[in-house]
Amino acid sequence: MSLGGASIPQTLTLEQKKAHVWSMCRTIPGYDPSIWRMDCNDAVIRWSDHGNRQSDYGWEVDHIIPVVVGGGDHAMNLRALHWRTNATAGGVLGGLAALGRGGLGGNR
């Protein structure tokens, strides 16, 4: 896959995914961009708090189109997202996908 002339590997390690999605986030004027960024919903996130759901600045690598509904695990389908937003969105979308497959309590 190519993006603006740069080749993006199809399979990324977690560290590569983190670096990729971090680079896509907005910087915050006056703050070190290697430590602080804003996700696509303007939530402030901190690099060192990746995966930390106890932190006000924790974040996760999110699939824009969830894997459960056919989204791939490639760079173009990934973004950094504050953990609270990701937990809410993933729960809703994952639940809807399960309903579509007859899950969450069977056929009704």
Helices and strands as residue ranges (DSSP letters): E 2-3, E 6-7, H 14-24, E 36-38, E 44-46, G 47-49, E 59-63, G 67-69, G 75-77, E 78-82, H 83-100
